[in-house]
Amino acid sequence: MSDVVTTRLVELEGAIEQGVEVVGLALAEIRDSRLYREDYATFEGYCRERWGWSRSYVHRMIEASLVGGLLQ
């Protein structure tokens, strides 16, 4: 994984750990850019192992952040 990708993954994971409002957007970018692939075979495995979150919970957070962005 390149330094840029690793740096971005660390930044996005920091946002998740801090509980900021951009959690869903950070997860969507990790999923869409496949930033999890060096250590995890699937996005679902990444979410479950890294965060302890189910697939449905993560997708609800992503959807909520996308809807929230449309309402602003």
Chimera marker file (.cmm) of the C-alpha trace (Angstrom):
<marker_set name="trace">
<marker id="1" x="0.000" y="0.000" z="0.000" r="1" g="1" b="0" radius="0.5"/>
<marker id="2" x="1.417" y="3.401" z="-0.896" r="1" g="1" b="0" radius="0.5"/>
<marker id="3" x="2.265" y="5.986" z="1.736" r="1" g="1" b="0" radius="0.5"/>
<marker id="4" x="-0.570" y="8.202" z="0.464" r="1" g="1" b="0" radius="0.5"/>
<marker id="5" x="-3.145" y="5.417" z="0.825" r="1" g="1" b="0" radius="0.5"/>
<marker id="6" x="-1.811" y="4.411" z="4.238" r="1" g="1" b="0" radius="0.5"/>
<marker id="7" x="-1.877" y="8.031" z="5.411" r="1" g="1" b="0" radius="0.5"/>
<marker id="8" x="-5.438" y="8.520" z="4.177" r="1" g="1" b="0" radius="0.5"/>
<marker id="9" x="-6.573" y="5.287" z="5.835" r="1" g="1" b="0" radius="0.5"/>
<marker id="10" x="-5.049" y="6.418" z="9.150" r="1" g="1" b="0" radius="0.5"/>
<marker id="11" x="-6.769" y="9.826" z="8.828" r="1" g="1" b="0" radius="0.5"/>
<marker id="12" x="-10.145" y="8.258" z="8.094" r="1" g="1" b="0" radius="0.5"/>
<marker id="13" x="-9.784" y="5.740" z="10.903" r="1" g="1" b="0" radius="0.5"/>
<marker id="14" x="-8.934" y="8.641" z="13.238" r="1" g="1" b="0" radius="0.5"/>
<marker id="15" x="-12.205" y="10.303" z="12.290" r="1" g="1" b="0" radius="0.5"/>
<marker id="16" x="-14.083" y="7.105" z="13.095" r="1" g="1" b="0" radius="0.5"/>
<marker id="17" x="-12.339" y="6.675" z="16.446" r="1" g="1" b="0" radius="0.5"/>
<marker id="18" x="-13.182" y="10.238" z="17.469" r="1" g="1" b="0" radius="0.5"/>
<marker id="19" x="-16.842" y="9.714" z="16.716" r="1" g="1" b="0" radius="0.5"/>
<marker id="20" x="-17.073" y="12.754" z="14.476" r="1" g="1" b="0" radius="0.5"/>
<marker id="21" x="-20.061" y="13.294" z="12.250" r="1" g="1" b="0" radius="0.5"/>
<marker id="22" x="-18.220" y="12.134" z="9.146" r="1" g="1" b="0" radius="0.5"/>
<marker id="23" x="-18.092" y="8.456" z="10.163" r="1" g="1" b="0" radius="0.5"/>
<marker id="24" x="-20.402" y="7.344" z="7.376" r="1" g="1" b="0" radius="0.5"/>
<marker id="25" x="-18.508" y="9.346" z="4.777" r="1" g="1" b="0" radius="0.5"/>
<marker id="26" x="-15.182" y="7.963" z="6.020" r="1" g="1" b="0" radius="0.5"/>
<marker id="27" x="-16.519" y="4.408" z="5.844" r="1" g="1" b="0" radius="0.5"/>
<marker id="28" x="-17.917" y="5.004" z="2.360" r="1" g="1" b="0" radius="0.5"/>
<marker id="29" x="-14.531" y="6.242" z="1.150" r="1" g="1" b="0" radius="0.5"/>
<marker id="30" x="-12.723" y="3.295" z="2.760" r="1" g="1" b="0" radius="0.5"/>
<marker id="31" x="-15.223" y="0.952" z="1.064" r="1" g="1" b="0" radius="0.5"/>
<marker id="32" x="-15.299" y="2.664" z="-2.332" r="1" g="1" b="0" radius="0.5"/>
<marker id="33" x="-11.525" y="3.135" z="-2.533" r="1" g="1" b="0" radius="0.5"/>
<marker id="34" x="-10.930" y="-0.358" z="-1.125" r="1" g="1" b="0" radius="0.5"/>
<marker id="35" x="-8.459" y="0.992" z="1.411" r="1" g="1" b="0" radius="0.5"/>
<marker id="36" x="-9.085" y="-2.026" z="3.657" r="1" g="1" b="0" radius="0.5"/>
<marker id="37" x="-7.650" y="-4.588" z="1.192" r="1" g="1" b="0" radius="0.5"/>
<marker id="38" x="-4.095" y="-4.823" z="2.509" r="1" g="1" b="0" radius="0.5"/>
<marker id="39" x="-5.225" y="-6.345" z="5.805" r="1" g="1" b="0" radius="0.5"/>
<marker id="40" x="-8.773" y="-7.554" z="5.092" r="1" g="1" b="0" radius="0.5"/>
<marker id="41" x="-10.303" y="-9.586" z="2.270" r="1" g="1" b="0" radius="0.5"/>
<marker id="42" x="-13.669" y="-7.814" z="2.416" r="1" g="1" b="0" radius="0.5"/>
<marker id="43" x="-15.135" y="-4.530" z="3.585" r="1" g="1" b="0" radius="0.5"/>
<marker id="44" x="-17.506" y="-6.489" z="5.810" r="1" g="1" b="0" radius="0.5"/>
<marker id="45" x="-14.556" y="-8.296" z="7.415" r="1" g="1" b="0" radius="0.5"/>
<marker id="46" x="-12.771" y="-4.974" z="7.905" r="1" g="1" b="0" radius="0.5"/>
<marker id="47" x="-15.772" y="-3.434" z="9.677" r="1" g="1" b="0" radius="0.5"/>
<marker id="48" x="-16.386" y="-6.467" z="11.860" r="1" g="1" b="0" radius="0.5"/>
<marker id="49" x="-12.756" y="-7.068" z="12.840" r="1" g="1" b="0" radius="0.5"/>
<marker id="50" x="-11.529" y="-3.454" z="13.051" r="1" g="1" b="0" radius="0.5"/>
<marker id="51" x="-14.595" y="-1.831" z="14.572" r="1" g="1" b="0" radius="0.5"/>
<marker id="52" x="-16.840" y="-4.671" z="15.792" r="1" g="1" b="0" radius="0.5"/>
<marker id="53" x="-19.673" y="-3.375" z="13.593" r="1" g="1" b="0" radius="0.5"/>
<marker id="54" x="-22.048" y="-5.496" z="11.551" r="1" g="1" b="0" radius="0.5"/>
<marker id="55" x="-22.515" y="-4.994" z="7.825" r="1" g="1" b="0" radius="0.5"/>
<marker id="56" x="-26.035" y="-3.641" z="8.313" r="1" g="1" b="0" radius="0.5"/>
<marker id="57" x="-24.927" y="-1.141" z="10.966" r="1" g="1" b="0" radius="0.5"/>
<marker id="58" x="-22.131" y="0.190" z="8.764" r="1" g="1" b="0" radius="0.5"/>
<marker id="59" x="-24.395" y="0.543" z="5.743" r="1" g="1" b="0" radius="0.5"/>
<marker id="60" x="-26.966" y="2.412" z="7.847" r="1" g="1" b="0" radius="0.5"/>
<marker id="61" x="-24.241" y="4.851" z="8.938" r="1" g="1" b="0" radius="0.5"/>
<marker id="62" x="-23.142" y="5.336" z="5.334" r="1" g="1" b="0" radius="0.5"/>
<marker id="63" x="-26.706" y="5.882" z="4.144" r="1" g="1" b="0" radius="0.5"/>
<marker id="64" x="-27.407" y="8.304" z="6.990" r="1" g="1" b="0" radius="0.5"/>
<marker id="65" x="-24.338" y="10.375" z="6.128" r="1" g="1" b="0" radius="0.5"/>
<marker id="66" x="-25.332" y="10.502" z="2.469" r="1" g="1" b="0" radius="0.5"/>
<marker id="67" x="-28.888" y="11.564" z="3.302" r="1" g="1" b="0" radius="0.5"/>
<marker id="68" x="-27.572" y="14.108" z="5.803" r="1" g="1" b="0" radius="0.5"/>
<marker id="69" x="-25.349" y="15.603" z="3.116" r="1" g="1" b="0" radius="0.5"/>
<marker id="70" x="-28.320" y="16.002" z="0.797" r="1" g="1" b="0" radius="0.5"/>
<marker id="71" x="-30.310" y="17.822" z="3.471" r="1" g="1" b="0" radius="0.5"/>
<marker id="72" x="-27.633" y="20.452" z="4.122" r="1" g="1" b="0" radius="0.5"/>
<link id1="1" id2="2" r="1" g="1" b="0" radius="0.2"/>
<link id1="2" id2="3" r="1" g="1" b="0" radius="0.2"/>
<link id1="3" id2="4" r="1" g="1" b="0" radius="0.2"/>
<link id1="4" id2="5" r="1" g="1" b="0" radius="0.2"/>
<link id1="5" id2="6" r="1" g="1" b="0" radius="0.2"/>
<link id1="6" id2="7" r="1" g="1" b="0" radius="0.2"/>
<link id1="7" id2="8" r="1" g="1" b="0" radius="0.2"/>
<link id1="8" id2="9" r="1" g="1" b="0" radius="0.2"/>
<link id1="9" id2="10" r="1" g="1" b="0" radius="0.2"/>
<link id1="10" id2="11" r="1" g="1" b="0" radius="0.2"/>
<link id1="11" id2="12" r="1" g="1" b="0" radius="0.2"/>
<link id1="12" id2="13" r="1" g="1" b="0" radius="0.2"/>
<link id1="13" id2="14" r="1" g="1" b="0" radius="0.2"/>
<link id1="14" id2="15" r="1" g="1" b="0" radius="0.2"/>
<link id1="15" id2="16" r="1" g="1" b="0" radius="0.2"/>
<link id1="16" id2="17" r="1" g="1" b="0" radius="0.2"/>
<link id1="17" id2="18" r="1" g="1" b="0" radius="0.2"/>
<link id1="18" id2="19" r="1" g="1" b="0" radius="0.2"/>
<link id1="19" id2="20" r="1" g="1" b="0" radius="0.2"/>
<link id1="20" id2="21" r="1" g="1" b="0" radius="0.2"/>
<link id1="21" id2="22" r="1" g="1" b="0" radius="0.2"/>
<link id1="22" id2="23" r="1" g="1" b="0" radius="0.2"/>
<link id1="23" id2="24" r="1" g="1" b="0" radius="0.2"/>
<link id1="24" id2="25" r="1" g="1" b="0" radius="0.2"/>
<link id1="25" id2="26" r="1" g="1" b="0" radius="0.2"/>
<link id1="26" id2="27" r="1" g="1" b="0" radius="0.2"/>
<link id1="27" id2="28" r="1" g="1" b="0" radius="0.2"/>
<link id1="28" id2="29" r="1" g="1" b="0" radius="0.2"/>
<link id1="29" id2="30" r="1" g="1" b="0" radius="0.2"/>
<link id1="30" id2="31" r="1" g="1" b="0" radius="0.2"/>
<link id1="31" id2="32" r="1" g="1" b="0" radius="0.2"/>
<link id1="32" id2="33" r="1" g="1" b="0" radius="0.2"/>
<link id1="33" id2="34" r="1" g="1" b="0" radius="0.2"/>
<link id1="34" id2="35" r="1" g="1" b="0" radius="0.2"/>
<link id1="35" id2="36" r="1" g="1" b="0" radius="0.2"/>
<link id1="36" id2="37" r="1" g="1" b="0" radius="0.2"/>
<link id1="37" id2="38" r="1" g="1" b="0" radius="0.2"/>
<link id1="38" id2="39" r="1" g="1" b="0" radius="0.2"/>
<link id1="39" id2="40" r="1" g="1" b="0" radius="0.2"/>
<link id1="40" id2="41" r="1" g="1" b="0" radius="0.2"/>
<link id1="41" id2="42" r="1" g="1" b="0" radius="0.2"/>
<link id1="42" id2="43" r="1" g="1" b="0" radius="0.2"/>
<link id1="43" id2="44" r="1" g="1" b="0" radius="0.2"/>
<link id1="44" id2="45" r="1" g="1" b="0" radius="0.2"/>
<link id1="45" id2="46" r="1" g="1" b="0" radius="0.2"/>
<link id1="46" id2="47" r="1" g="1" b="0" radius="0.2"/>
<link id1="47" id2="48" r="1" g="1" b="0" radius="0.2"/>
<link id1="48" id2="49" r="1" g="1" b="0" radius="0.2"/>
<link id1="49" id2="50" r="1" g="1" b="0" radius="0.2"/>
<link id1="50" id2="51" r="1" g="1" b="0" radius="0.2"/>
<link id1="51" id2="52" r="1" g="1" b="0" radius="0.2"/>
<link id1="52" id2="53" r="1" g="1" b="0" radius="0.2"/>
<link id1="53" id2="54" r="1" g="1" b="0" radius="0.2"/>
<link id1="54" id2="55" r="1" g="1" b="0" radius="0.2"/>
<link id1="55" id2="56" r="1" g="1" b="0" radius="0.2"/>
<link id1="56" id2="57" r="1" g="1" b="0" radius="0.2"/>
<link id1="57" id2="58" r="1" g="1" b="0" radius="0.2"/>
<link id1="58" id2="59" r="1" g="1" b="0" radius="0.2"/>
<link id1="59" id2="60" r="1" g="1" b="0" radius="0.2"/>
<link id1="60" id2="61" r="1" g="1" b="0" radius="0.2"/>
<link id1="61" id2="62" r="1" g="1" b="0" radius="0.2"/>
<link id1="62" id2="63" r="1" g="1" b="0" radius="0.2"/>
<link id1="63" id2="64" r="1" g="1" b="0" radius="0.2"/>
<link id1="64" id2="65" r="1" g="1" b="0" radius="0.2"/>
<link id1="65" id2="66" r="1" g="1" b="0" radius="0.2"/>
<link id1="66" id2="67" r="1" g="1" b="0" radius="0.2"/>
<link id1="67" id2="68" r="1" g="1" b="0" radius="0.2"/>
<link id1="68" id2="69" r="1" g="1" b="0" radius="0.2"/>
<link id1="69" id2="70" r="1" g="1" b="0" radius="0.2"/>
<link id1="70" id2="71" r="1" g="1" b="0" radius="0.2"/>
<link id1="71" id2="72" r="1" g="1" b="0" radius="0.2"/>
</marker_set>
